Amino acid sequence: ARLIPEIFGWGPEDFFQPESYAWCWSLAHFLRQHPRYRARFQALGREDRGTRFAARFRELFGPDTADLSTEWALYITNLQYGYDVARAAIEFQPGQPLAAPATTTVDIHADRGWQSSRVEVVAGETYRITATGQITLANEPRPWVSEPRGVTIDYVDGQPLGKLLAAIRSTAPSPTETMLRVLPVGPAATFTAPLTGTVYLRVNDGWD
């Protein structure tokens, strides 16, 4: 995996290898398709592409460094043909702790990527998530309906297609991307939070 600062650190000699071109074009595609970064990236492309380019990039995207790092890590980890950058885009919304024994309800859209529950869990505390509802995964040859446990006739990344999944985004800076650790939820799951952070949820599906 190549992180964004590493890509910007490459020099001309690195581009004798096609892999460097692939990483740069992938980053350009990601920024061009992402609804939150698109306008800034287009503005960057109209400016000087010389020695000021990297510095200008940091000026434009500096306020979103943490969010961009998370989304880039998810993108390159799950990359596949037809990856839908726009629908996978995350609206980052930090959560608030639940005052025991409080509960909260959140609606999750099946046609989007990770979505904030607006709940912050605390490391070492135990929580329970329950889910209800139905989604239509496909219409051919007839409507293919799934509930939160998913359908075991097909799998994505080792989990049933349509299953509800969770991930925790660390509140504190972390040396690794914590949202890459996925918690299978299905209709119900009880877990002890491994870290303090906001719970994000999504329906398991291909990123295309």
PyRosetta script that sets phi, psi and omega in degrees:
from pyrosetta import init, pose_from_sequence

init()
pose = pose_from_sequence("ARLIPEIFGWGPEDFFQPESYAWCWSLAHFLRQHPRYRARFQALGREDRGTRFAARFRELFGPDTADLSTEWALYITNLQYGYDVARAAIEFQPGQPLAAPATTTVDIHADRGWQSSRVEVVAGETYRITATGQITLANEPRPWVSEPRGVTIDYVDGQPLGKLLAAIRSTAPSPTETMLRVLPVGPAATFTAPLTGTVYLRVNDGWD")
pose.set_psi(1, 141.8)
pose.set_omega(1, 178.7)
pose.set_phi(2, -116.5)
pose.set_psi(2, 122.5)
pose.set_omega(2, 177.9)
pose.set_phi(3, -84.4)
pose.set_psi(3, 159.6)
pose.set_omega(3, -173.4)
pose.set_phi(4, -59.4)
pose.set_psi(4, -45.4)
pose.set_omega(4, 177.9)
pose.set_phi(5, -58.7)
pose.set_psi(5, -34.6)
pose.set_omega(5, 178.6)
pose.set_phi(6, -66.2)
pose.set_psi(6, -42.8)
pose.set_omega(6, 179.5)
pose.set_phi(7, -60.9)
pose.set_psi(7, -41.4)
pose.set_omega(7, 179.8)
pose.set_phi(8, -72.2)
pose.set_psi(8, -13.3)
pose.set_omega(8, 178.6)
pose.set_phi(9, -88.8)
pose.set_psi(9, -4.2)
pose.set_omega(9, -179.5)
pose.set_phi(10, -72.2)
pose.set_psi(10, 148.4)
pose.set_omega(10, 176.9)
pose.set_phi(11, -110.3)
pose.set_psi(11, 177.7)
pose.set_omega(11, -176.9)
pose.set_phi(12, -54.5)
pose.set_psi(12, -36.4)
pose.set_omega(12, -177.0)
pose.set_phi(13, -65.6)
pose.set_psi(13, -24.0)
pose.set_omega(13, -179.8)
pose.set_phi(14, -68.9)
pose.set_psi(14, -19.9)
pose.set_omega(14, -174.5)
pose.set_phi(15, -91.8)
pose.set_psi(15, 14.1)
pose.set_omega(15, 166.0)
pose.set_phi(16, -75.6)
pose.set_psi(16, -11.7)
pose.set_omega(16, 178.7)
pose.set_phi(17, -107.4)
pose.set_psi(17, 131.2)
pose.set_omega(17, -177.4)
pose.set_phi(18, -63.4)
pose.set_psi(18, -23.3)
pose.set_omega(18, -179.6)
pose.set_phi(19, -59.7)
pose.set_psi(19, -37.3)
pose.set_omega(19, 179.9)
pose.set_phi(20, -63.7)
pose.set_psi(20, -41.7)
pose.set_omega(20, 176.6)
pose.set_phi(21, -60.7)
pose.set_psi(21, -42.1)
pose.set_omega(21, -178.4)
pose.set_phi(22, -61.1)
pose.set_psi(22, -43.6)
pose.set_omega(22, 179.7)
pose.set_phi(23, -65.6)
pose.set_psi(23, -41.3)
pose.set_omega(23, -179.3)
pose.set_phi(24, -66.7)
pose.set_psi(24, -42.3)
pose.set_omega(24, 179.0)
pose.set_phi(25, -67.4)
pose.set_psi(25, -34.0)
pose.set_omega(25, 178.0)
pose.set_phi(26, -65.8)
pose.set_psi(26, -41.6)
pose.set_omega(26, 177.3)
pose.set_phi(27, -65.0)
pose.set_psi(27, -41.4)
pose.set_omega(27, 178.5)
pose.set_phi(28, -62.4)
pose.set_psi(28, -42.4)
pose.set_omega(28, 178.9)
pose.set_phi(29, -63.4)
pose.set_psi(29, -44.9)
pose.set_omega(29, -179.2)
pose.set_phi(30, -59.2)
pose.set_psi(30, -48.4)
pose.set_omega(30, -178.2)
pose.set_phi(31, -68.6)
pose.set_psi(31, -34.5)
pose.set_omega(31, -178.8)
pose.set_phi(32, -70.6)
pose.set_psi(32, -32.2)
pose.set_omega(32, -176.7)
pose.set_phi(33, -91.6)
pose.set_psi(33, -17.5)
pose.set_omega(33, -174.2)
pose.set_phi(34, -77.1)
pose.set_psi(34, 125.7)
pose.set_omega(34, -174.9)
pose.set_phi(35, -63.0)
pose.set_psi(35, -27.5)
pose.set_omega(35, -178.0)
pose.set_phi(36, -87.3)
pose.set_psi(36, -23.9)
pose.set_omega(36, -175.8)
pose.set_phi(37, -106.4)
pose.set_psi(37, -13.1)
pose.set_omega(37, -170.9)
pose.set_phi(38, -55.9)
pose.set_psi(38, -50.4)
pose.set_omega(38, -174.5)
pose.set_phi(39, -63.5)
pose.set_psi(39, -42.1)
pose.set_omega(39, 179.6)
pose.set_phi(40, -65.5)
pose.set_psi(40, -38.3)
pose.set_omega(40, -179.8)
pose.set_phi(41, -67.4)
pose.set_psi(41, -39.7)
pose.set_omega(41, 177.4)
pose.set_phi(42, -64.6)
pose.set_psi(42, -39.2)
pose.set_omega(42, 177.5)
pose.set_phi(43, -63.5)
pose.set_psi(43, -39.6)
pose.set_omega(43, 178.7)
pose.set_phi(44, -62.2)
pose.set_psi(44, -38.4)
pose.set_omega(44, -179.0)
pose.set_phi(45, -68.2)
pose.set_psi(45, -21.5)
pose.set_omega(45, 179.6)
pose.set_phi(46, -87.3)
pose.set_psi(46, -7.5)
pose.set_omega(46, -177.7)
pose.set_phi(47, -95.6)
pose.set_psi(47, -178.3)
pose.set_omega(47, -178.9)
pose.set_phi(48, -58.3)
pose.set_psi(48, 132.8)
pose.set_omega(48, 180.0)
pose.set_phi(49, -102.5)
pose.set_psi(49, 17.7)
pose.set_omega(49, -179.6)
pose.set_phi(50, -87.8)
pose.set_psi(50, -137.0)
pose.set_omega(50, -173.6)
pose.set_phi(51, -67.4)
pose.set_psi(51, -19.0)
pose.set_omega(51, -178.5)
pose.set_phi(52, -84.4)
pose.set_psi(52, -7.7)
pose.set_omega(52, -171.4)
pose.set_phi(53, -60.0)
pose.set_psi(53, -51.9)
pose.set_omega(53, -177.3)
pose.set_phi(54, -64.1)
pose.set_psi(54, -40.1)
pose.set_omega(54, 179.6)
pose.set_phi(55, -65.4)
pose.set_psi(55, -40.4)
pose.set_omega(55, 179.4)
pose.set_phi(56, -66.6)
pose.set_psi(56, -36.5)
pose.set_omega(56, 176.4)
pose.set_phi(57, -59.6)
pose.set_psi(57, -45.1)
pose.set_omega(57, 179.9)
pose.set_phi(58, -65.2)
pose.set_psi(58, -34.4)
pose.set_omega(58, 177.4)
pose.set_phi(59, -65.3)
pose.set_psi(59, -43.6)
pose.set_omega(59, -175.4)
pose.set_phi(60, -74.6)
pose.set_psi(60, -37.0)
pose.set_omega(60, -172.7)
pose.set_phi(61, -108.2)
pose.set_psi(61, -2.7)
pose.set_omega(61, -178.3)
pose.set_phi(62, -52.1)
pose.set_psi(62, -45.5)
pose.set_omega(62, -179.3)
pose.set_phi(63, -62.0)
pose.set_psi(63, -20.5)
pose.set_omega(63, -177.7)
pose.set_phi(64, -108.4)
pose.set_psi(64, 20.8)
pose.set_omega(64, -174.4)
pose.set_phi(65, -54.8)
pose.set_psi(65, -48.2)
pose.set_omega(65, -177.3)
pose.set_phi(66, -65.7)
pose.set_psi(66, -45.4)
pose.set_omega(66, -179.4)
pose.set_phi(67, -65.3)
pose.set_psi(67, -43.2)
pose.set_omega(67, -179.7)
pose.set_phi(68, -63.0)
pose.set_psi(68, -39.3)
pose.set_omega(68, 178.7)
pose.set_phi(69, -62.5)
pose.set_psi(69, -42.8)
pose.set_omega(69, 178.8)
pose.set_phi(70, -63.9)
pose.set_psi(70, -47.7)
pose.set_omega(70, -176.6)
pose.set_phi(71, -68.7)
pose.set_psi(71, -34.7)
pose.set_omega(71, 177.2)
pose.set_phi(72, -65.7)
pose.set_psi(72, -41.7)
pose.set_omega(72, 179.1)
pose.set_phi(73, -61.7)
pose.set_psi(73, -42.8)
pose.set_omega(73, 178.7)
pose.set_phi(74, -66.7)
pose.set_psi(74, -39.0)
pose.set_omega(74, -178.8)
pose.set_phi(75, -64.0)
pose.set_psi(75, -50.6)
pose.set_omega(75, -175.6)
pose.set_phi(76, -73.9)
pose.set_psi(76, -23.3)
pose.set_omega(76, 177.4)
pose.set_phi(77, -75.7)
pose.set_psi(77, -35.5)
pose.set_omega(77, -175.2)
pose.set_phi(78, -105.6)
pose.set_psi(78, 10.4)
pose.set_omega(78, -173.0)
pose.set_phi(79, -58.3)
pose.set_psi(79, 133.2)
pose.set_omega(79, 176.3)
pose.set_phi(80, -151.1)
pose.set_psi(80, 164.8)
pose.set_omega(80, 176.6)
pose.set_phi(81, -58.4)
pose.set_psi(81, 131.9)
pose.set_omega(81, 178.6)
pose.set_phi(82, 82.1)
pose.set_psi(82, 11.4)
pose.set_omega(82, 179.4)
pose.set_phi(83, -50.3)
pose.set_psi(83, 124.5)
pose.set_omega(83, -175.6)
pose.set_phi(84, -91.6)
pose.set_psi(84, 91.2)
pose.set_omega(84, -175.3)
pose.set_phi(85, -60.9)
pose.set_psi(85, -41.9)
pose.set_omega(85, -175.9)
pose.set_phi(86, -63.9)
pose.set_psi(86, -45.1)
pose.set_omega(86, -178.8)
pose.set_phi(87, -75.1)
pose.set_psi(87, -23.7)
pose.set_omega(87, 178.1)
pose.set_phi(88, -82.5)
pose.set_psi(88, -11.1)
pose.set_omega(88, -178.0)
pose.set_phi(89, -58.6)
pose.set_psi(89, 136.8)
pose.set_omega(89, -176.4)
pose.set_phi(90, -101.7)
pose.set_psi(90, 132.8)
pose.set_omega(90, 169.5)
pose.set_phi(91, -93.3)
pose.set_psi(91, 99.3)
pose.set_omega(91, -175.0)
pose.set_phi(92, -71.9)
pose.set_psi(92, 122.4)
pose.set_omega(92, 179.1)
pose.set_phi(93, -135.8)
pose.set_psi(93, 104.6)
pose.set_omega(93, -178.9)
pose.set_phi(94, -59.0)
pose.set_psi(94, 144.6)
pose.set_omega(94, -179.0)
pose.set_phi(95, -89.6)
pose.set_psi(95, 168.4)
pose.set_omega(95, 175.2)
pose.set_phi(96, -118.2)
pose.set_psi(96, 143.6)
pose.set_omega(96, 179.9)
pose.set_phi(97, -62.7)
pose.set_psi(97, 147.0)
pose.set_omega(97, 174.5)
pose.set_phi(98, -83.9)
pose.set_psi(98, 135.3)
pose.set_omega(98, 175.0)
pose.set_phi(99, -87.8)
pose.set_psi(99, 108.9)
pose.set_omega(99, -175.9)
pose.set_phi(100, -55.3)
pose.set_psi(100, 139.7)
pose.set_omega(100, 1.6)
pose.set_phi(101, -98.9)
pose.set_psi(101, 44.0)
pose.set_omega(101, -174.6)
pose.set_phi(102, -65.9)
pose.set_psi(102, 156.7)
pose.set_omega(102, 173.8)
pose.set_phi(103, -130.6)
pose.set_psi(103, 165.1)
pose.set_omega(103, 176.1)
pose.set_phi(104, -144.9)
pose.set_psi(104, 157.9)
pose.set_omega(104, -179.6)
pose.set_phi(105, -121.3)
pose.set_psi(105, 139.0)
pose.set_omega(105, 179.2)
pose.set_phi(106, -137.7)
pose.set_psi(106, 140.5)
pose.set_omega(106, 175.9)
pose.set_phi(107, -93.1)
pose.set_psi(107, 132.3)
pose.set_omega(107, -179.7)
pose.set_phi(108, -113.7)
pose.set_psi(108, 127.5)
pose.set_omega(108, -179.5)
pose.set_phi(109, -86.4)
pose.set_psi(109, 128.1)
pose.set_omega(109, -175.2)
pose.set_phi(110, -70.2)
pose.set_psi(110, -21.5)
pose.set_omega(110, -175.3)
pose.set_phi(111, -98.1)
pose.set_psi(111, 18.5)
pose.set_omega(111, 178.6)
pose.set_phi(112, -125.7)
pose.set_psi(112, 169.4)
pose.set_omega(112, 176.7)
pose.set_phi(113, -84.0)
pose.set_psi(113, -141.6)
pose.set_omega(113, -177.2)
pose.set_phi(114, -64.5)
pose.set_psi(114, 135.1)
pose.set_omega(114, -179.1)
pose.set_phi(115, -129.8)
pose.set_psi(115, 136.5)
pose.set_omega(115, -176.3)
pose.set_phi(116, -69.7)
pose.set_psi(116, 136.2)
pose.set_omega(116, 173.4)
pose.set_phi(117, -84.5)
pose.set_psi(117, -11.5)
pose.set_omega(117, -174.8)
pose.set_phi(118, 62.3)
pose.set_psi(118, 24.4)
pose.set_omega(118, 176.4)
pose.set_phi(119, -118.0)
pose.set_psi(119, 129.0)
pose.set_omega(119, 174.3)
pose.set_phi(120, -99.8)
pose.set_psi(120, 125.1)
pose.set_omega(120, 175.2)
pose.set_phi(121, -96.7)
pose.set_psi(121, 154.8)
pose.set_omega(121, -176.3)
pose.set_phi(122, -111.3)
pose.set_psi(122, 133.0)
pose.set_omega(122, -178.4)
pose.set_phi(123, -52.4)
pose.set_psi(123, 131.6)
pose.set_omega(123, 178.3)
pose.set_phi(124, 90.3)
pose.set_psi(124, -15.2)
pose.set_omega(124, 178.7)
pose.set_phi(125, -87.7)
pose.set_psi(125, 151.3)
pose.set_omega(125, -178.1)
pose.set_phi(126, -102.1)
pose.set_psi(126, 137.9)
pose.set_omega(126, -176.6)
pose.set_phi(127, -134.9)
pose.set_psi(127, 160.2)
pose.set_omega(127, 176.8)
pose.set_phi(128, -132.1)
pose.set_psi(128, 132.4)
pose.set_omega(128, 175.9)
pose.set_phi(129, -115.1)
pose.set_psi(129, 131.1)
pose.set_omega(129, 172.6)
pose.set_phi(130, -122.9)
pose.set_psi(130, 149.9)
pose.set_omega(130, -175.7)
pose.set_phi(131, -137.9)
pose.set_psi(131, 143.0)
pose.set_omega(131, 174.6)
pose.set_phi(132, -135.8)
pose.set_psi(132, 161.9)
pose.set_omega(132, 176.6)
pose.set_phi(133, 126.6)
pose.set_psi(133, 173.7)
pose.set_omega(133, 179.1)
pose.set_phi(134, -137.3)
pose.set_psi(134, 150.1)
pose.set_omega(134, 173.4)
pose.set_phi(135, -134.7)
pose.set_psi(135, 153.8)
pose.set_omega(135, 174.9)
pose.set_phi(136, -101.4)
pose.set_psi(136, 114.4)
pose.set_omega(136, -176.6)
pose.set_phi(137, -80.9)
pose.set_psi(137, -30.0)
pose.set_omega(137, -179.2)
pose.set_phi(138, -160.9)
pose.set_psi(138, 159.7)
pose.set_omega(138, -179.5)
pose.set_phi(139, -111.6)
pose.set_psi(139, -6.3)
pose.set_omega(139, -178.2)
pose.set_phi(140, -119.2)
pose.set_psi(140, 138.5)
pose.set_omega(140, 0.0)
pose.set_phi(141, -77.2)
pose.set_psi(141, -11.4)
pose.set_omega(141, 173.6)
pose.set_phi(142, -152.6)
pose.set_psi(142, 164.4)
pose.set_omega(142, -178.2)
pose.set_phi(143, -52.8)
pose.set_psi(143, 129.1)
pose.set_omega(143, -176.4)
pose.set_phi(144, -110.8)
pose.set_psi(144, 98.0)
pose.set_omega(144, -170.9)
pose.set_phi(145, -97.6)
pose.set_psi(145, 137.9)
pose.set_omega(145, 178.2)
pose.set_phi(146, -126.3)
pose.set_psi(146, 145.8)
pose.set_omega(146, 169.1)
pose.set_phi(147, -104.1)
pose.set_psi(147, -178.5)
pose.set_omega(147, -171.5)
pose.set_phi(148, -58.9)
pose.set_psi(148, -20.3)
pose.set_omega(148, 179.3)
pose.set_phi(149, -77.1)
pose.set_psi(149, -13.7)
pose.set_omega(149, -179.7)
pose.set_phi(150, 83.3)
pose.set_psi(150, -179.0)
pose.set_omega(150, 179.6)
pose.set_phi(151, -117.9)
pose.set_psi(151, 126.1)
pose.set_omega(151, -174.9)
pose.set_phi(152, -85.5)
pose.set_psi(152, 9.4)
pose.set_omega(152, 175.5)
pose.set_phi(153, -78.3)
pose.set_psi(153, -16.9)
pose.set_omega(153, 179.9)
pose.set_phi(154, -148.5)
pose.set_psi(154, 147.5)
pose.set_omega(154, -177.8)
pose.set_phi(155, -128.4)
pose.set_psi(155, 149.6)
pose.set_omega(155, 173.0)
pose.set_phi(156, -130.3)
pose.set_psi(156, 123.2)
pose.set_omega(156, -179.6)
pose.set_phi(157, 52.5)
pose.set_psi(157, 38.8)
pose.set_omega(157, 174.2)
pose.set_phi(158, 83.1)
pose.set_psi(158, 1.1)
pose.set_omega(158, -180.0)
pose.set_phi(159, -122.6)
pose.set_psi(159, 151.1)
pose.set_omega(159, 179.8)
pose.set_phi(160, -57.8)
pose.set_psi(160, 139.5)
pose.set_omega(160, 175.1)
pose.set_phi(161, -58.8)
pose.set_psi(161, 131.7)
pose.set_omega(161, 178.3)
pose.set_phi(162, 90.5)
pose.set_psi(162, -2.8)
pose.set_omega(162, -178.1)
pose.set_phi(163, -75.8)
pose.set_psi(163, 143.7)
pose.set_omega(163, 176.7)
pose.set_phi(164, -76.2)
pose.set_psi(164, 132.5)
pose.set_omega(164, -179.4)
pose.set_phi(165, -123.2)
pose.set_psi(165, 157.1)
pose.set_omega(165, 177.3)
pose.set_phi(166, -131.8)
pose.set_psi(166, 156.8)
pose.set_omega(166, 172.5)
pose.set_phi(167, -149.1)
pose.set_psi(167, 154.3)
pose.set_omega(167, -179.3)
pose.set_phi(168, -115.6)
pose.set_psi(168, 125.9)
pose.set_omega(168, 174.3)
pose.set_phi(169, -95.7)
pose.set_psi(169, 118.5)
pose.set_omega(169, -174.5)
pose.set_phi(170, -59.7)
pose.set_psi(170, 136.9)
pose.set_omega(170, 175.3)
pose.set_phi(171, -71.3)
pose.set_psi(171, -39.4)
pose.set_omega(171, 179.1)
pose.set_phi(172, -89.3)
pose.set_psi(172, 152.7)
pose.set_omega(172, 175.7)
pose.set_phi(173, -55.4)
pose.set_psi(173, 140.7)
pose.set_omega(173, -178.3)
pose.set_phi(174, -130.4)
pose.set_psi(174, 142.2)
pose.set_omega(174, 179.7)
pose.set_phi(175, -69.3)
pose.set_psi(175, -18.6)
pose.set_omega(175, 177.1)
pose.set_phi(176, -125.2)
pose.set_psi(176, 158.3)
pose.set_omega(176, -178.8)
pose.set_phi(177, -78.6)
pose.set_psi(177, 109.5)
pose.set_omega(177, -174.6)
pose.set_phi(178, -71.2)
pose.set_psi(178, -20.7)
pose.set_omega(178, -179.2)
pose.set_phi(179, -75.2)
pose.set_psi(179, -5.0)
pose.set_omega(179, 175.3)
pose.set_phi(180, -80.0)
pose.set_psi(180, -12.2)
pose.set_omega(180, 177.0)
pose.set_phi(181, -90.6)
pose.set_psi(181, 106.6)
pose.set_omega(181, -172.6)
pose.set_phi(182, -97.9)
pose.set_psi(182, 135.3)
pose.set_omega(182, 176.9)
pose.set_phi(183, -106.8)
pose.set_psi(183, 115.8)
pose.set_omega(183, 174.9)
pose.set_phi(184, -67.9)
pose.set_psi(184, 130.9)
pose.set_omega(184, -178.5)
pose.set_phi(185, -109.6)
pose.set_psi(185, -56.4)
pose.set_omega(185, -175.7)
pose.set_phi(186, 65.0)
pose.set_psi(186, -145.4)
pose.set_omega(186, -179.5)
pose.set_phi(187, -71.6)
pose.set_psi(187, -22.6)
pose.set_omega(187, 179.2)
pose.set_phi(188, -166.1)
pose.set_psi(188, 145.4)
pose.set_omega(188, 176.5)
pose.set_phi(189, -154.1)
pose.set_psi(189, 136.5)
pose.set_omega(189, 172.9)
pose.set_phi(190, -112.6)
pose.set_psi(190, 131.8)
pose.set_omega(190, -175.9)
pose.set_phi(191, -146.9)
pose.set_psi(191, 155.0)
pose.set_omega(191, 172.2)
pose.set_phi(192, -99.7)
pose.set_psi(192, 122.4)
pose.set_omega(192, -175.1)
pose.set_phi(193, -62.5)
pose.set_psi(193, 123.5)
pose.set_omega(193, 178.6)
pose.set_phi(194, -76.9)
pose.set_psi(194, -14.0)
pose.set_omega(194, -179.4)
pose.set_phi(195, -157.2)
pose.set_psi(195, 166.7)
pose.set_omega(195, 176.6)
pose.set_phi(196, -90.2)
pose.set_psi(196, 126.1)
pose.set_omega(196, -179.1)
pose.set_phi(197, 177.5)
pose.set_psi(197, -180.0)
pose.set_omega(197, -178.3)
pose.set_phi(198, -88.2)
pose.set_psi(198, 134.4)
pose.set_omega(198, 177.9)
pose.set_phi(199, -81.9)
pose.set_psi(199, 129.2)
pose.set_omega(199, 173.4)
pose.set_phi(200, -115.1)
pose.set_psi(200, 147.4)
pose.set_omega(200, -175.7)
pose.set_phi(201, -130.2)
pose.set_psi(201, 151.3)
pose.set_omega(201, 173.6)
pose.set_phi(202, -157.9)
pose.set_psi(202, 159.7)
pose.set_omega(202, 173.5)
pose.set_phi(203, -88.4)
pose.set_psi(203, 130.1)
pose.set_omega(203, -177.6)
pose.set_phi(204, -67.1)
pose.set_psi(204, 121.0)
pose.set_omega(204, -178.9)
pose.set_phi(205, -160.3)
pose.set_psi(205, 163.4)
pose.set_omega(205, 175.0)
pose.set_phi(206, -64.5)
pose.set_psi(206, 148.8)
pose.set_omega(206, -178.0)
pose.set_phi(207, -79.1)
pose.set_psi(207, 0.9)
pose.set_omega(207, 174.3)
pose.set_phi(208, -97.2)
pose.dump_pdb("model.pdb")
